Amino acid sequence: MTPSAPLCFNPWLRQMPWGGTRLSVLFDGTMACNLGEAWLVSDHPLHQSLLSDDEHTTLHELLNDDATGSVGSSQFGRFPLLIKLLDAQQNLSIQVHPNDELAQRWSPGEGGKTEAWIVLDAAPESAIYLGLKPGIDKPTFARELALGNAPLCLNRYQPRIGETYFVPAGTVHVLGQGVMVLEVQQTSDATFRLYDWGRLGADGKPRDLHLEAGLACTLVAPDGAGLQKPRQDSDGAETLVQCPFFMIRRWRPAGQITVKAPAIVVSWGNEARLLSNGETLKQGHACLIPAAMSQAVFETTPDTTLFEIRWPAKD
């Protein structure tokens, strides 16, 4: 069946040892602990997003039924992007993700993982560590890892609400404690842990590290990594980041906002109303504007931000 209206998805909440309480407050009003991730849109085998109005239909089934009408191409084996909210109550591990080529060697069954973060909340003392400092080559980094000095090798940022950070595959990085972000990434769960701050897992033992794979995938100076400068577009939106795998735009003006199909839209700060059917896109939720539609119009309030996420067409 070809979709003829925007399709909203149910978030999937995932407990992580570094997670906090902000996601549980947002989605169910409780103070449940250790919720680190909310997967808003996913076609990954670990979780396939379910439609809000039909909890028996997944995003993957939509693509199997009519990929061209849903996401604009019949050539996607899976939807190419994974979109999440992350709430870091503690530092995540120092980690790195492979590119598509290296994923075949070090994480068979997964793809490469380039990602970007939009900061939604940040404590005054929070930090983001991203990329090796100038002068730190791979042998130096490997030596400092063995000595427990890995954090000193990374560029440290003080994140502010609204900032965007680009994390291409091969970039050593850490989302620091107190930071909440919207993450857009390639559909992959390939993560190589290099350093974990002495943290213990649920079994009381240190979590596994992946030093050989992680160092093999590490790039000394990934192109474009770090804090991004928004670009003002002629239609009133801002382009936050654009790379071969995705583009993220931000809409902040109140009133009616028109988003061309196909795209994923995430609402933040408040809800947004879809004029086509009167349905509400709740804060922290995502919807797909299917390719079978030409566009969708949202009505927003002054405290609403819409994030528009696009992917390249595939012939």
DOZA-56512 format. One record per atom (N, C-alpha, C): x, y, z. Coordinates in steps of 0.05 Angstrom, whole numbers, padded with zeros to 5 digits, always signed. Layout:
N
XYZ/...
This chain:
315
+00017-00024+00000/+00000+00000+00000/+00018+00025+00000/+00012+00043-00018/+00027+00068-00020/+00018+00087+00002/+00035+00097+00020/+00026+00116+00040/+00018+00142+00028/-00004+00154+00038/-00014+00179+00028/-00015+00201+00049/-00004+00196+00072/-00003+00215+00094/+00022+00211+00110/+00031+00232+00125/+00055+00228+00142/+00051+00205+00161/+00073+00191+00167/+00072+00167+00183/+00089+00172+00208/+00077+00171+00232/+00091+00175+00257/+00100+00148+00269/+00122+00148+00284/+00133+00124+00296/+00134+00126+00326/+00133+00102+00338/+00136+00100+00367/+00165+00099+00375/+00175+00116+00393/+00203+00113+00402/+00207+00087+00417/+00231+00077+00414/+00240+00053+00429/+00262+00061+00448/+00257+00056+00474/+00275+00064+00495/+00295+00042+00502/+00320+00050+00504/+00342+00030+00508/+00358+00038+00533/+00360+00020+00552/+00376+00025+00576/+00406+00022+00569/+00422+00041+00580/+00450+00041+00576/+00463+00048+00603/+00487+00038+00609/+00499+00043+00636/+00505+00073+00641/+00506+00089+00620/+00512+00117+00623/+00487+00135+00621/+00463+00122+00618/+00439+00137+00613/+00428+00150+00638/+00409+00168+00633/+00397+00184+00655/+00367+00180+00657/+00353+00202+00664/+00324+00201+00669/+00308+00218+00649/+00322+00235+00633/+00307+00254+00617/+00289+00241+00596/+00297+00218+00585/+00281+00205+00565/+00256+00193+00577/+00258+00182+00601/+00234+00171+00614/+00215+00194+00622/+00225+00216+00631/+00207+00239+00637/+00193+00249+00611/+00208+00250+00589/+00197+00259+00564/+00175+00241+00553/+00180+00215+00555/+00162+00196+00541/+00140+00184+00558/+00145+00180+00584/+00124+00167+00600/+00120+00181+00627/+00134+00203+00632/+00129+00218+00657/+00140+00206+00682/+00157+00185+00680/+00168+00173+00703/+00197+00183+00707/+00210+00172+00727/+00238+00179+00732/+00255+00153+00730/+00248+00136+00711/+00264+00111+00707/+00293+00118+00700/+00311+00103+00711/+00340+00109+00709/+00352+00093+00685/+00376+00103+00677/+00393+00090+00658/+00381+00087+00630/+00362+00105+00623/+00352+00105+00596/+00371+00123+00580/+00387+00110+00563/+00407+00126+00548/+00399+00133+00520/+00382+00117+00507/+00375+00122+00479/+00345+00118+00475/+00334+00136+00458/+00308+00132+00446/+00311+00131+00416/+00306+00108+00405/+00308+00104+00376/+00282+00114+00363/+00283+00136+00349/+00260+00149+00338/+00252+00136+00311/+00273+00131+00295/+00269+00119+00268/+00291+00099+00264/+00283+00074+00260/+00303+00053+00257/+00293+00031+00239/+00311+00022+00221/+00307-00002+00206/+00330-00022+00211/+00342-00020+00234/+00364-00037+00242/+00353-00063+00253/+00367-00086+00250/+00356-00111+00260/+00352-00111+00290/+00367-00095+00305/+00363-00094+00334/+00336-00083+00341/+00326-00064+00325/+00299-00054+00329/+00289-00041+00303/+00264-00048+00296/+00251-00037+00272/+00228-00020+00282/+00228+00005+00275/+00207+00024+00285/+00179+00015+00277/+00161+00019+00296/+00133+00012+00292/+00117+00038+00288/+00097+00037+00270/+00079+00059+00265/+00062+00065+00290/+00058+00091+00296/+00043+00098+00320/+00014+00089+00317/+00002+00091+00293/-00026+00084+00290/-00030+00055+00281/-00009+00040+00278/-00011+00012+00271/+00013-00003+00282/+00012-00011+00307/+00035-00022+00321/+00043-00050+00311/+00030-00059+00290/+00038-00085+00278/+00053-00081+00252/+00057-00056+00243/+00071-00050+00219/+00097-00035+00225/+00119-00046+00214/+00145-00034+00218/+00154-00018+00194/+00174-00001+00198/+00186+00014+00176/+00196-00004+00155/+00208-00027+00163/+00219-00046+00143/+00197-00057+00126/+00174-00063+00138/+00151-00073+00122/+00141-00052+00103/+00142-00027+00111/+00134-00006+00092/+00152-00006+00067/+00179-00009+00072/+00197-00009+00050/+00193-00034+00033/+00188-00056+00045/+00183-00081+00029/+00158-00078+00012/+00138-00064+00023/+00113-00061+00009/+00115-00041-00014/+00127-00018-00009/+00129+00003-00029/+00152+00022-00021/+00176+00014-00027/+00199+00031-00019/+00199+00057-00034/+00192+00057-00060/+00192+00082-00076/+00172+00101-00065/+00148+00092-00059/+00128+00110-00048/+00133+00119-00020/+00149+00103-00005/+00155+00110+00023/+00179+00128+00025/+00202+00120+00014/+00227+00134+00018/+00241+00143-00008/+00227+00139-00030/+00237+00150-00055/+00255+00133-00071/+00260+00108-00063/+00278+00090-00078/+00271+00061-00071/+00272+00045-00091/+00268+00016-00087/+00294+00001-00083/+00316+00017-00082/+00343+00004-00081/+00354+00002-00052/+00339+00012-00033/+00348+00010-00005/+00341-00017+00006/+00361-00033+00014/+00355-00058+00028/+00343-00052+00055/+00354-00031+00068/+00343-00021+00093/+00342+00009+00091/+00326+00022+00108/+00326+00051+00108/+00354+00060+00118/+00367+00078+00104/+00395+00083+00108/+00403+00099+00134/+00383+00110+00148/+00389+00126+00171/+00376+00115+00196/+00390+00120+00218/+00381+00113+00245/+00381+00139+00261/+00358+00146+00272/+00354+00172+00285/+00347+00167+00315/+00362+00180+00333/+00359+00175+00361/+00359+00201+00377/+00350+00199+00402/+00356+00218+00423/+00375+00203+00443/+00396+00217+00452/+00415+00206+00471/+00415+00224+00496/+00414+00211+00519/+00415+00226+00545/+00439+00214+00561/+00460+00230+00562/+00485+00221+00576/+00486+00232+00604/+00479+00215+00624/+00482+00224+00651/+00511+00220+00660/+00525+00201+00647/+00554+00198+00651/+00567+00199+00624/+00594+00202+00624/+00609+00201+00599/+00604+00174+00585/+00600+00175+00559/+00601+00150+00543/+00630+00142+00541/+00634+00118+00532/+00662+00109+00528/+00675+00125+00506/+00702+00126+00507/+00717+00137+00484/+00716+00115+00462/+00706+00123+00439/+00699+00103+00419/+00704+00113+00391/+00701+00095+00372/+00704+00103+00344/+00687+00084+00328/+00677+00093+00305/+00661+00077+00287/+00675+00073+00260/+00671+00050+00247/+00684+00045+00222/+00670+00059+00199/+00684+00062+00176/+00670+00070+00152/+00659+00045+00139/+00646+00048+00116/+00633+00025+00103/+00653+00003+00096/+00676+00011+00086/+00696-00009+00078/+00706-00025+00102/+00714-00010+00123/+00726-00023+00146/+00705-00039+00163/+00680-00031+00161/+00659-00046+00175/+00658-00075+00164/+00663-00079+00138/+00663-00106+00127/+00684-00124+00140/+00706-00111+00148/+00729-00127+00160/+00725-00131+00190/+00716-00110+00203/+00716-00110+00233/+00689-00114+00245/+00667-00110+00230/+00641-00114+00241/+00622-00125+00220/+00627-00149+00211/+00610-00161+00190/+00581-00160+00197/+00565-00153+00177/+00536-00151+00181/+00527-00123+00188/+00546-00105+00195/+00540-00077+00200/+00552-00060+00177/+00543-00036+00175/+00554-00017+00156/+00571+00004+00171/+00581+00023+00155/+00596+00045+00167/+00577+00063+00184/+00590+00080+00200/+00574+00096+00218/+00585+00125+00220/+00576+00142+00202/+00580+00170+00204/+00556+00182+00218/+00560+00201+00236/+00537+00212+00251/+00540+00242+00256/+00519+00254+00266/+00519+00282+00274/+00502+00285+00299/+00510+00304+00316/+00495+00310+00341/+00485+00338+00340/+00459+00342+00348/+00449+00369+00353/+00444+00370+00383/+00456+00389+00397/+00454+00391+00426/+00427+00402+00434/+00411+00386+00449/+00385+00394+00459/+00386+00405+00487/+00405+00395+00503/+00408+00404+00531/+00437+00398+00538/+00447+00415+00556/+00475+00412+00565/+00478+00425+00592/+00490+00410+00611/+00496+00421+00637/+00520+00439+00635/+00523+00459+00653/+00545+00478+00651/+00573+00465+00650/+00576+00442+00664/+00602+00429+00666/+00606+00407+00645/+00587+00404+00626/+00588+00382+00607/+00609+00387+00586/+00616+00366+00572/+00637+00367+00551/+00631+00347+00529/+00641+00354+00506/+00643+00335+00483/+00672+00333+00475/+00681+00308+00473/+00709+00303+00464/+00707+00292+00435/+00721+00305+00417/+00717+00298+00389/+00742+00303+00373/+00754+00281+00363/+00778+00283+00346/+00804+00285+00362/+00825+00274+00350/+00851+00275+00363/+00863+00304+00361/+00876+00312+00382/+00888+00339+00382/+00910+00341+00361/+00915+00365+00351/+00938+00368+00332/+00964+00357+00344/+00979+00342+00328/+01004+00331+00338/+01002+00303+00349/+00977+00294+00354/+00973+00267+00364/+00969+00248+00340/+00989+00232+00334/+00987+00212+00313/+00977+00186+00324/+00973+00166+00307/+00961+00141+00317/+00979+00126+00336/+01006+00124+00331/+01023+00111+00351/+01023+00124+00378/+01023+00151+00378/+01022+00166+00403/+00995+00160+00418/+00974+00160+00403/+00947+00155+00415/+00947+00127+00427/+00957+00107+00412/+00958+00079+00422/+00974+00078+00448/+00996+00092+00449/+01013+00091+00473/+00998+00104+00497/+00985+00127+00492/+00970+00140+00514/+00946+00125+00522/+00933+00110+00504/+00911+00092+00512/+00921+00072+00532/+00944+00060+00527/+00954+00039+00545/+00961+00051+00572/+00968+00077+00573/+00974+00090+00599/+00950+00102+00613/+00927+00100+00601/+00902+00111+00613/+00899+00141+00609/+00913+00152+00589/+00912+00181+00584/+00896+00188+00560/+00879+00171+00550/+00864+00176+00526/+00849+00203+00525/+00835+00211+00547/+00820+00236+00546/+00838+00260+00540/+00863+00259+00548/+00881+00282+00544/+00889+00285+00514/+00884+00264+00498/+00891+00265+00470/+00869+00277+00452/+00846+00283+00463/+00823+00291+00447/+00817+00321+00450/+00807+00332+00428/+00796+00360+00429/+00772+00360+00447/+00771+00380+00465/+00749+00383+00484/+00732+00407+00478/+00706+00403+00475/+00687+00425+00469/+00668+00429+00493/+00660+00453+00498/+00639+00458+00518/+00613+00462+00502/+00595+00442+00502/+00572+00443+00484/+00551+00463+00494/+00538+00476+00475/+00516+00494+00481/+00491+00486+00466/+00468+00491+00477/+00443+00483+00465/+00441+00496+00437/+00434+00479+00417/+00431+00488+00390/+00455+00483+00372/+00478+00476+00384/+00501+00470+00368/+00499+00443+00354/+00513+00441+00332/+00515+00416+00317/+00544+00407+00314/+00548+00381+00319/+00575+00369+00317/+00574+00346+00297/+00593+00347+00279/+00595+00326+00258/+00616+00306+00266/+00609+00280+00264/+00627+00259+00273/+00629+00238+00250/+00646+00244+00230/+00650+00225+00209/+00662+00199+00219/+00657+00177+00205/+00669+00151+00212/+00699+00155+00214/+00711+00142+00235/+00739+00144+00240/+00747+00165+00260/+00727+00181+00269/+00732+00202+00289/+00730+00190+00317/+00751+00192+00333/+00750+00184+00361/+00734+00205+00376/+00715+00196+00392/+00696+00216+00404/+00684+00205+00430/+00673+00225+00445/+00658+00219+00470/+00636+00239+00473/+00611+00230+00477/+00590+00247+00486/+00592+00248+00517/+00597+00272+00528/+00602+00275+00556/+00578+00276+00574/+00582+00273+00600/+00560+00273+00619/+00545+00300+00618/+00519+00298+00622/+00502+00322+00623/+00492+00332+00596/+00499+00318+00574/+00491+00326+00547/+00469+00309+00537/+00449+00322+00524/+00428+00308+00510/+00428+00317+00481/+00427+00298+00463/+00429+00305+00435/+00408+00290+00418/+00402+00302+00395/+00390+00288+00373/+00412+00277+00355/+00413+00251+00351/+00434+00239+00335/+00422+00228+00309/+00435+00236+00287/+00428+00225+00261/+00453+00210+00251/+00449+00185+00243/+00472+00168+00235/+00464+00149+00213/+00485+00137+00201/+00479+00114+00183/+00468+00091+00199/+00453+00075+00186/+00441+00051+00199/+00462+00031+00205/+00472+00033+00229/+00494+00015+00238/+00496+00016+00268/+00504-00006+00281/+00509-00006+00309/+00538-00014+00315/+00556-00009+00295/+00584-00016+00297/+00599+00005+00314/+00606-00002+00338/+00620+00016+00356/+00644+00001+00369/+00667+00013+00368/+00691+00001+00380/+00700+00018+00403/+00699+00006+00427/+00704+00019+00452/+00735+00019+00457/+00746+00043+00462/+00775+00045+00466/+00782+00050+00495/+00764+00063+00510/+00770+00071+00538/+00743+00075+00551/+00740+00066+00576/+00714+00067+00589/+00714+00079+00617/+00733+00096+00623/+00734+00111+00648/+00733+00094+00673/+00742+00069+00671/+00742+00051+00694/+00714+00040+00701/+00695+00044+00684/+00667+00036+00690/+00665+00006+00690/+00646-00004+00707/+00640-00033+00708/+00613-00038+00695/+00611-00061+00682/+00586-00069+00670/+00566-00080+00691/+00544-00090+00681/+00523-00101+00699/+00533-00125+00714/+00553-00139+00703/+00564-00163+00717/+00586-00156+00737/+00591-00130+00741/+00612-00121+00760/+00640-00122+00749/+00643-00128+00723/+00669-00129+00711/+00672-00106+00690/+00696-00098+00684/+00700-00077+00664/+00688-00086+00637/+00676-00068+00623/+00666-00074+00597/+00688-00080+00577/+00682-00096+00557/+00703-00103+00537/+00712-00079+00522/+00738-00078+00515/+00749-00058+00497/+00754-00072+00470/+00757-00055+00449/+00761-00065+00422/+00784-00050+00410/+00808-00054+00422/+00830-00037+00415/+00841-00042+00387/+00843-00067+00379/+00854-00073+00352/+00835-00061+00330/+00810-00067+00332/+00791-00057+00312/+00789-00026+00314/+00788-00016+00338/+00785+00013+00341/+00808+00029+00330/+00832+00020+00336/+00856+00034+00325/+00858+00030+00295/+00850+00007+00285/+00850+00003+00256/+00831+00022+00241/+00809+00030+00255/+00789+00047+00242/+00794+00077+00248/+00812+00083+00266/+00817+00111+00274/+00830+00127+00252/+00820+00151+00247/+00832+00170+00229/+00844+00193+00246/+00867+00202+00238/+00880+00224+00253/+00866+00250+00249/+00858+00256+00224/+00845+00282+00218/+00822+00278+00199/+00799+00268+00209/+00775+00264+00192/+00765+00290+00181/+00758+00290+00156/+00749+00314+00142/+00723+00324+00153/+00723+00349+00162/+00699+00363+00170/+00690+00357+00199/+00704+00341+00214/+00696+00334+00241/+00696+00358+00259/+00676+00359+00277/+00676+00380+00298/+00651+00398+00296/+00653+00420+00310/+00630+00439+00311/+00625+00451+00284/+00599+00452+00276/+00591+00462+00250/+00578+00490+00252/+00582+00505+00230/+00569+00531+00228/+00544+00529+00211/+00520+00536+00222/+00495+00533+00207/+00496+00552+00182/+00482+00542+00161/+00480+00558+00137/+00451+00566+00134/+00446+00592+00131/+00419+00602+00128/+00409+00597+00099/+00386+00584+00097/+00375+00578+00070/+00354+00599+00063/+00348+00600+00037/+00330+00621+00027/+00301+00617+00035/+00294+00592+00043/+00266+00586+00050/+00260+00590+00080/+00280+00600+00095/+00276+00605+00123/+00287+00584+00142/+00296+00561+00131/+00308+00540+00147/+00338+00545+00148/+00352+00530+00166/+00381+00529+00168/+00391+00501+00161/+00411+00499+00145/+00425+00473+00141/+00446+00470+00163/+00443+00450+00180/+00462+00446+00202/+00486+00429+00194/+00481+00409+00178/+00503+00392+00168/+00494+00379+00143/+00513+00375+00124/+00507+00361+00099/+00532+00344+00092/+00527+00318+00087/+00549+00300+00081/+00538+00280+00061/+00555+00261+00051/+00545+00243+00031/+00522+00225+00041/+00517+00223+00067/+00498+00204+00077/+00472+00217+00086/+00472+00243+00094/+00448+00256+00103/+00452+00286+00103/+00429+00300+00105/+00428+00328+00109/+00408+00334+00132/+00415+00352+00150/+00398+00360+00172/+00392+00390+00169/+00367+00397+00169/+00359+00425+00169/+00342+00431+00193/+00342+00456+00202/+00327+00464+00226/+00307+00487+00219/+00283+00483+00228/+00262+00504+00224/+00254+00514+00252/+00255+00541+00255/+00248+00553+00281/+00226+00574+00280/+00219+00585+00256/+00198+00605+00256/+00171+00593+00263/+00155+00607+00279/+00128+00597+00285/+00109+00602+00262/+00088+00586+00260/+00069+00589+00238/+00068+00563+00222/+00065+00566+00196/+00063+00543+00178/+00090+00538+00164/+00099+00513+00166/+00125+00505+00155/+00120+00483+00135/+00129+00486+00111/+00125+00467+00090/+00151+00451+00085/+00150+00425+00088/+00173+00407+00084/+00167+00389+00060/+00186+00389+00041/+00183+00373+00017/+00188+00343+00023/+00175+00326+00009/+00178+00297+00012/+00200+00287-00007/+00213+00264+00000/+00211+00250+00026/+00230+00261+00046/+00222+00260+00071/+00239+00269+00093/+00229+00258+00119/+00247+00257+00139/+00239+00252+00167/+00238+00279+00181/+00218+00283+00198/+00215+00307+00213/+00213+00300+00243/+00229+00313+00259/+00229+00310+00289/+00221+00336+00301/+00202+00335+00320/+00193+00359+00334/+00207+00361+00361/+00215+00386+00369/+00228+00390+00395/+00218+00416+00407/+00216+00417+00433/+00208+00441+00448/+00178+00441+00452/+00163+00432+00433/+00134+00430+00435/+00125+00412+00412/+00099+00408+00411/+00088+00391+00389/+00083+00408+00364/+00078+00395+00342/+00071+00408+00317/+00047+00394+00305/+00030+00409+00292/+00005+00398+00281/+00008+00395+00251/+00001+00372+00241/+00000+00367+00212/-00026+00376+00200/-00024+00395+00181/-00049+00406+00170/-00063+00387+00152/-00049+00367+00141/-00062+00349+00122/-00083+00331+00135/-00078+00324+00161/-00097+00306+00174/-00104+00315+00203/-00092+00337+00212/-00098+00347+00239/-00084+00332+00261/-00067+00312+00254/-00053+00297+00275/-00030+00313+00287/-00022+00305+00310/-00001+00319+00325/+00024+00303+00325/+00046+00317+00318/+00073+00306+00321/+00083+00315+00348/+00085+00296+00367/+00092+00303+00394/+00122+00310+00397/+00128+00325+00418/+00156+00331+00423/+00172+00305+00426/+00196+00304+00413/+00213+00281+00415/+00205+00258+00397/+00185+00261+00381/+00176+00240+00363/+00184+00248+00334/+00182+00227+00317/+00190+00231+00289/+00168+00221+00271/+00166+00233+00247/+00148+00223+00227/+00162+00223+00200/+00153+00205+00182/+00162+00204+00155/+00142+00218+00137/+00152+00237+00121/+00135+00248+00100/+00141+00231+00075/+00123+00213+00067/+00130+00194+00046/+00133+00207+00019/+00149+00194+00003/+00155+00205-00024/+00130+00207-00041/+00109+00191-00035/+00085+00193-00050/+00070+00219-00046/+00076+00234-00025/+00066+00261-00021/+00086+00281-00033/+00076+00303-00042/+00095+00324-00052/+00107+00339-00029/+00092+00343-00007/+00101+00358+00016/+00082+00355+00039/+00090+00365+00062/+00072+00365+00085/+00075+00392+00098/+00053+00402+00109/+00053+00429+00122/+00048+00425+00152/+00066+00437+00168/+00064+00435+00197/+00057+00463+00208/+00040+00463+00229/+00034+00488+00243/+00048+00486+00270/+00065+00506+00276/+00081+00506+00300/+00077+00530+00317/+00086+00528+00342/+00085+00550+00361/+00113+00562+00364/+00116+00586+00377/+00143+00598+00379/+00164+00581+00393/+00155+00562+00410/+00175+00546+00424/+00180+00519+00411/+00171+00515+00386/+00174+00490+00372/+00197+00493+00352/+00215+00473+00352/+00235+00470+00331/+00230+00445+00316/+00231+00446+00290/+00228+00422+00273/+00255+00417+00260/+00264+00392+00261/+00288+00383+00248/+00279+00366+00223/+00289+00374+00200/+00283+00360+00175/+00308+00344+00167/+00305+00318+00163/+00327+00300+00158/+00323+00287+00131/+00342+00289+00114/+00340+00279+00086/+00363+00260+00080/+00360+00243+00061/+00380+00224+00052/+00383+00226+00022/+00406+00218+00011/+00409+00220-00018/+00392+00199-00032/+00383+00206-00056/+00368+00187-00072/+00387+00165-00082/+00377+00142-00086/+00392+00119-00095/+00380+00108-00120/+00394+00108-00141/+00383+00099-00167/+00381+00068-00168/
